[in-house]
Amino acid sequence: MKYPRSEIVQAGTMRQEKVTSMHAVAKLAGLSRTTVSDVVNNRWREKGITRHTYDRVQKLIAKYNYRPNMLARSLAAGKTYTIGVQLPSSMYEHWNAVHKNLDAAFRRHGYHLALASASWFHDAEEDEIRRLCDRQVDGLILSPQNGMRLHSLFKWIQQRGIPFVFIGSVSLPHYFAVVDDNSSNARLAVEHLIRLGHERIAYLHSTSRTLGERERRRGYLQTLRDHGLRVHREYLGWGYHDFDQSRQAMLRMLDLSEPPTAIYCGADTMALGVIDAILARGMRVPDDVAVVGQADDIAFISQYRVPLTTIRQPRQQLAENAVRMLLDLIEGRTPAQSLIRLPGELIIRDSCGGLKQAR
C-alpha cells in the first residue's frame, strides 16, 4: 500500500513509514481532517467524538510517527498555543502539584506550558515574567510574591494585550484571580484547636512578604480575639519554610515559662520541624503539644512519626478555575467571576488529638 504524503525513514535494518500531514492521517483513518484535528488538539470530548474514534486516530499517529506542524497550526490560528506560567518555587510541594494540574488542564485544550525559572522570593521575578512575554505566549498564569511592587509590570502586560490570571494570592484589585482563602484556612485550624480545649495557641510564620502569609496571620489573630483568648506575642515564630529553622523556633517556644499547648504552622514542612523539636524534648504530640499544618499535604506526612493534621488546599480546583478563567480571556469572553476564593479542607490525623476525641 502506498501511503499519501508520507516518507520512508531508514533506521538500521528497520523500515518505518512516517506520515507528515494531518490530511494523510485522516485518509488512513477514513475520517475528515476536522475530526483528526479535534483529536490532535484535545477537543474530541466537546466535539462529541467517541472514545473508539479517538483511540483509532491515536494508534495511527503512533504507528506512523505523525507530529503536528505546530508552526503551521499557530500561523493559521494566530496563536502560539503556549501559556506562560510563573510560580513561586519548584522546591515547594504545593506549587509542584499546582503546576502539574495546570499542565494537565491546559493540555486538554491543546495548550502547552512555558514555565518561568521558579525560586522562592526570587529577586528576578519581573525579568522572568518579561521573558515569558517575549516568547509570544497566548496568556499568563502568575503568582508573584512581590505583587504590589510589580504593579507597573502588570500595566505593561495589559498594554501588550496579553491576558493573565493570578493564582494562589493577589494583593492588587481589578485583576482576574483564583486564590486560596488563607484567612478562612487559619480560622479553620485555630477553631479546631480551640474546640479541642486549647487556649495557648502559637503560630509559626513562613515569611511576612506574601499576601497569603499576611492573611493567615490576620486570620489566626482575629480568631483568638473572637474567642476571647489572649494573643501572646512570644507565640508568633518564624519558620521560613525550613525544617531546621522551624525546629529551632519551636524549641525557643518550649523554653518559655508558659509554653503553648498547640501550634498552627503556615506550611507542612515547618510543622514537621515543630514535631521533631517537641519529640526531641521528650514530650508527646499531641498530648503535650498539638500541631496543625497547612498547604503541602505531602504524601508521606500521613505516615510520619506522628501523622500530621493539616489544611489541604484545593490544588486541582485552583488550577482548573484559573485555566477556565484564562481561556475565557484568550477567547474574548468575560469570565463569570473576576475573583474566586477557594476554602481549604481540614484533614484530621494524630498530631492534633482530634482523632482520639472522635474515638
C-alpha positions as CSV (number, residue, x, y, z in Angstrom):
1,M,0.0,0.0,0.0
2,K,1.3,3.5,-0.8
3,Y,0.6,5.9,1.9
4,P,-0.4,9.5,0.9
5,R,2.2,12.3,1.6
6,S,4.4,10.0,3.6
7,E,8.1,9.4,3.6
8,I,10.2,6.3,4.2
9,V,12.8,6.6,7.0
10,Q,15.6,4.1,7.1
11,A,16.6,3.2,10.7
12,G,19.3,0.4,10.6
13,T,17.5,-2.6,9.1
14,M,14.0,-1.4,10.0
15,R,11.8,0.5,7.6
16,Q,9.5,3.0,9.3
17,E,6.7,4.8,7.5
18,K,6.3,8.4,8.6
19,V,3.1,10.4,7.9
20,T,3.8,14.1,7.6
21,S,0.3,15.7,7.3
22,M,-3.0,15.7,9.2
23,H,-4.7,15.1,5.8
24,A,-2.8,11.8,5.4
25,V,-3.8,10.6,8.9
26,A,-7.4,11.5,8.1
27,K,-7.3,9.5,4.8
28,L,-5.7,6.5,6.6
29,A,-8.4,6.6,9.3
30,G,-11.3,7.2,6.8
31,L,-12.2,10.3,8.7
32,S,-12.5,14.0,8.0
33,R,-9.5,16.2,8.6
34,T,-11.6,18.2,11.1
35,T,-12.2,15.1,13.2
36,V,-8.5,14.3,13.3
37,S,-7.7,17.9,14.1
38,D,-10.1,17.8,17.1
39,V,-8.4,14.6,18.3
40,V,-4.9,16.1,17.9
41,N,-6.0,19.3,19.7
42,N,-7.8,17.5,22.6
43,R,-11.2,18.8,21.6
44,W,-12.7,15.4,20.9
45,R,-14.9,15.2,24.0
46,E,-16.5,18.6,23.5
47,K,-17.0,17.8,19.8
48,G,-18.8,14.6,20.6
49,I,-16.1,12.3,19.1
50,T,-16.3,8.7,20.5
51,R,-13.5,7.1,22.5
52,H,-13.3,4.4,19.8
53,T,-12.6,7.1,17.1
54,Y,-10.1,8.8,19.4
55,D,-8.2,5.6,20.1
56,R,-8.2,4.7,16.3
57,V,-6.6,8.1,15.4
58,Q,-4.1,7.9,18.2
59,K,-3.0,4.4,17.1
60,L,-2.4,5.7,13.6
61,I,-0.5,8.7,14.9
62,A,1.8,6.4,17.0
63,K,2.2,3.9,14.2
64,Y,3.2,6.4,11.5
65,N,5.1,8.8,13.8
66,Y,2.9,11.8,13.0
67,R,4.0,15.0,14.6
68,P,1.7,18.1,14.1
69,N,3.2,21.1,12.3
70,M,2.9,23.5,15.3
71,L,4.2,26.4,13.2
72,A,1.5,26.0,10.6
73,R,-1.1,25.5,13.3
74,S,0.0,28.7,15.1
75,L,0.1,30.7,11.9
76,A,-3.4,29.5,10.9
77,A,-4.9,30.3,14.3
78,G,-2.9,33.4,15.1
79,K,-1.8,31.7,18.3
80,T,1.3,30.0,19.7
81,Y,-0.8,27.6,21.9
82,T,1.7,28.4,24.7
83,I,0.8,29.6,28.2
84,G,3.4,31.3,30.3
85,V,3.4,30.2,34.0
86,Q,5.3,31.8,36.8
87,L,5.1,30.1,40.2
88,P,6.9,30.8,43.5
89,S,9.1,27.7,44.0
90,S,9.7,24.3,42.5
91,M,11.0,23.3,45.9
92,Y,7.6,23.7,47.5
93,E,5.3,20.6,47.0
94,H,2.2,22.7,46.9
95,W,3.3,24.6,43.8
96,N,4.7,21.4,42.1
97,A,1.2,20.0,42.4
98,V,-0.5,23.2,41.1
99,H,1.9,23.1,38.1
100,K,1.0,19.5,37.4
101,N,-2.7,20.3,37.5
102,L,-2.3,23.4,35.3
103,D,-0.3,21.4,32.7
104,A,-3.0,18.6,32.6
105,A,-5.8,21.1,32.3
106,F,-4.2,23.2,29.5
107,R,-3.2,20.1,27.6
108,R,-6.8,19.1,27.4
109,H,-7.4,22.3,25.5
110,G,-4.3,21.9,23.2
111,Y,-2.0,24.3,25.0
112,H,1.5,23.7,26.4
113,L,3.2,25.5,29.2
114,A,6.3,27.6,29.3
115,L,7.5,27.7,33.0
116,A,9.5,30.6,34.3
117,S,12.5,29.7,36.5
118,A,10.9,29.3,39.9
119,S,12.8,30.1,43.1
120,W,11.4,31.3,46.4
121,F,11.4,35.1,46.7
122,H,13.4,35.4,43.5
123,D,14.6,39.0,43.0
124,A,14.3,38.4,39.2
125,E,10.5,37.8,39.2
126,E,9.9,40.8,36.9
127,D,12.6,39.6,34.5
128,E,11.2,36.1,34.4
129,I,7.7,37.3,33.6
130,R,9.0,39.7,30.9
131,R,10.9,36.8,29.3
132,L,7.7,34.8,29.2
133,C,6.0,37.6,27.4
134,D,8.9,37.7,24.9
135,R,8.1,34.1,24.0
136,Q,4.8,35.3,22.4
137,V,2.6,33.4,24.9
138,D,-1.1,33.5,24.4
139,G,-1.7,34.1,28.1
140,L,-0.1,34.1,31.5
141,I,-0.7,32.4,34.9
142,L,1.1,34.4,37.5
143,S,1.8,34.0,41.3
144,P,4.4,36.7,42.0
145,Q,5.5,37.1,45.6
146,N,6.1,40.8,45.2
147,G,2.8,41.7,43.6
148,M,2.4,45.3,44.8
149,R,5.9,46.2,43.7
150,L,5.2,44.8,40.2
151,H,2.1,47.0,39.5
152,S,3.8,48.8,36.6
153,L,4.7,45.4,35.0
154,F,1.1,44.3,35.0
155,K,0.1,47.5,33.3
156,W,2.8,46.9,30.7
157,I,1.5,43.3,30.1
158,Q,-2.1,44.7,29.6
159,Q,-0.7,47.2,27.1
160,R,0.8,44.3,25.1
161,G,-2.6,42.7,25.0
162,I,-1.6,39.5,26.9
163,P,-4.4,38.2,29.1
164,F,-3.3,37.0,32.5
165,V,-4.7,35.5,35.7
166,F,-3.3,35.5,39.2
167,I,-3.3,32.2,41.1
168,G,-2.8,31.5,44.8
169,S,-2.9,35.0,46.1
170,V,-3.1,38.6,44.8
171,S,-2.9,41.9,46.5
172,L,-4.0,44.0,43.5
173,P,-7.6,44.9,42.8
174,H,-9.2,45.0,39.3
175,Y,-7.5,41.9,38.1
176,F,-8.7,38.3,37.5
177,A,-7.6,35.9,40.2
178,V,-8.2,32.4,41.7
179,V,-6.9,32.4,45.3
180,D,-6.7,30.3,48.4
181,D,-8.9,31.7,51.2
182,N,-5.9,31.9,53.6
183,S,-7.7,33.8,56.3
184,S,-10.5,31.3,56.5
185,N,-8.0,28.4,56.4
186,A,-6.3,29.9,59.5
187,R,-9.6,30.2,61.3
188,L,-10.4,26.6,60.4
189,A,-7.2,25.4,62.0
190,V,-7.3,27.6,65.1
191,E,-11.0,27.0,65.8
192,H,-10.3,23.2,65.6
193,L,-7.6,23.6,68.3
194,I,-9.9,25.7,70.4
195,R,-12.6,23.0,70.2
196,L,-10.1,20.5,71.4
197,G,-9.7,22.7,74.6
198,H,-6.5,24.7,73.8
199,E,-6.2,28.3,74.8
200,R,-2.4,28.9,74.4
201,I,-2.1,28.5,70.7
202,A,1.1,29.6,68.8
203,Y,1.5,30.4,65.1
204,L,4.6,29.8,63.0
205,H,5.0,32.1,60.0
206,S,6.9,31.3,56.8
207,T,7.6,35.0,55.9
208,S,5.8,38.3,56.1
209,R,6.3,39.2,52.4
210,T,3.4,37.4,50.8
211,L,-0.2,38.3,50.9
212,G,-1.2,34.7,51.7
213,E,1.1,34.7,54.8
214,R,-0.3,38.1,56.0
215,E,-3.9,36.7,55.6
216,R,-3.1,33.6,57.6
217,R,-1.5,35.7,60.4
218,R,-4.6,38.0,60.4
219,G,-6.9,35.0,60.5
220,Y,-5.0,33.5,63.4
221,L,-5.0,36.7,65.4
222,Q,-8.7,37.5,64.7
223,T,-9.9,34.0,65.6
224,L,-8.1,34.2,69.0
225,R,-9.7,37.6,69.7
226,D,-13.2,36.4,68.5
227,H,-13.0,33.6,71.1
228,G,-11.7,36.0,73.9
229,L,-8.3,34.4,74.0
230,R,-5.1,36.3,74.8
231,V,-2.6,37.0,72.0
232,H,0.9,36.1,73.2
233,R,3.4,37.9,71.0
234,E,6.0,35.3,72.0
235,Y,3.8,32.7,70.4
236,L,4.5,34.2,66.9
237,G,7.6,32.5,65.5
238,W,9.4,32.3,62.1
239,G,9.9,29.1,60.2
240,Y,10.8,30.4,56.7
241,H,9.5,27.2,55.1
242,D,12.6,25.4,56.5
243,F,12.6,22.3,58.7
244,D,15.6,23.3,60.8
245,Q,14.6,26.9,61.4
246,S,11.1,25.7,62.4
247,R,12.6,23.3,64.8
248,Q,14.7,26.0,66.4
249,A,11.7,28.3,66.6
250,M,9.7,25.6,68.4
251,L,12.5,24.9,70.8
252,R,12.5,28.6,71.8
253,M,8.8,28.5,72.5
254,L,9.1,25.4,74.6
255,D,11.6,27.3,76.8
256,L,9.0,29.9,77.7
257,S,7.8,29.9,81.3
258,E,4.3,29.3,79.9
259,P,4.8,27.4,76.6
260,P,2.0,26.9,74.1
261,T,-0.1,23.7,74.2
262,A,-0.9,23.9,70.5
263,I,0.6,25.4,67.3
264,Y,-0.6,26.2,63.9
265,C,2.1,26.2,61.1
266,G,1.8,28.1,57.8
267,A,3.3,25.1,55.9
268,D,3.6,21.4,56.5
269,T,7.4,21.5,56.1
270,M,7.5,23.7,59.1
271,A,5.1,21.6,61.1
272,L,7.4,18.6,60.6
273,G,10.3,20.6,62.1
274,V,8.0,21.6,65.0
275,I,7.1,17.9,65.7
276,D,10.8,17.0,65.7
277,A,11.5,19.7,68.3
278,I,8.7,18.5,70.6
279,L,9.8,14.9,70.4
280,A,13.5,15.9,71.0
281,R,12.4,17.4,74.3
282,G,10.9,14.1,75.4
283,M,7.4,15.5,75.0
284,R,4.5,13.9,73.2
285,V,2.4,15.0,70.2
286,P,-0.4,15.7,70.7
287,D,-0.6,15.0,74.4
288,D,1.8,17.8,75.4
289,V,1.6,20.0,72.2
290,A,-0.9,19.6,69.4
291,V,0.2,20.5,65.9
292,V,-1.7,21.6,62.7
293,G,0.0,22.3,59.4
294,Q,-1.1,23.8,56.1
295,A,-0.9,23.5,52.3
296,D,1.5,20.8,51.3
297,D,-0.2,17.7,52.5
298,I,2.8,15.8,51.2
299,A,2.1,12.1,50.6
300,F,4.4,10.8,53.4
301,I,3.1,13.1,56.2
302,S,0.2,10.7,56.8
303,Q,2.8,8.1,57.7
304,Y,5.2,10.4,59.5
305,R,6.4,9.8,63.1
306,V,3.2,11.5,64.1
307,P,0.7,11.7,61.2
308,L,0.1,15.4,60.6
309,T,-3.2,17.2,60.8
310,T,-3.3,19.8,58.0
311,I,-5.3,22.2,56.0
312,R,-5.4,20.8,52.5
313,Q,-5.6,23.4,49.8
314,P,-7.7,22.7,46.7
315,R,-4.9,22.4,44.1
316,Q,-6.9,20.9,41.3
317,Q,-9.8,23.3,41.7
318,L,-7.3,26.2,41.9
319,A,-5.7,25.1,38.6
320,E,-8.9,24.3,36.8
321,N,-10.6,27.5,37.7
322,A,-7.6,29.5,36.7
323,V,-7.4,27.7,33.3
324,R,-11.1,28.2,32.6
325,M,-10.8,31.9,33.5
326,L,-7.7,32.4,31.3
327,L,-9.2,30.6,28.3
328,D,-12.2,32.8,28.6
329,L,-10.0,35.9,28.3
330,I,-7.9,34.4,25.5
331,E,-11.1,33.6,23.5
332,G,-12.6,37.1,24.1
333,R,-15.2,36.1,26.7
334,T,-15.6,37.8,30.1
335,P,-15.2,35.3,32.9
336,A,-18.3,34.9,35.1
337,Q,-16.2,36.0,38.2
338,S,-13.2,38.2,38.5
339,L,-12.1,36.8,41.9
340,I,-12.6,33.2,43.1
341,R,-11.7,32.3,46.7
342,L,-11.3,28.6,47.4
343,P,-11.5,27.4,51.0
344,G,-9.2,24.6,52.3
345,E,-10.2,21.3,54.0
346,L,-9.3,20.2,57.5
347,I,-7.6,16.8,57.3
348,I,-7.6,15.4,60.9
349,R,-4.8,13.0,61.8
350,D,-3.0,12.1,65.0
351,S,-0.9,15.3,65.6
352,C,-3.8,17.4,66.9
353,G,-5.5,14.9,69.1
354,G,-8.8,15.2,67.3
355,L,-8.9,11.5,66.3
356,K,-8.6,10.5,70.0
357,Q,-11.7,12.6,70.8
358,A,-13.6,11.1,67.8
359,R,-12.9,7.6,69.1
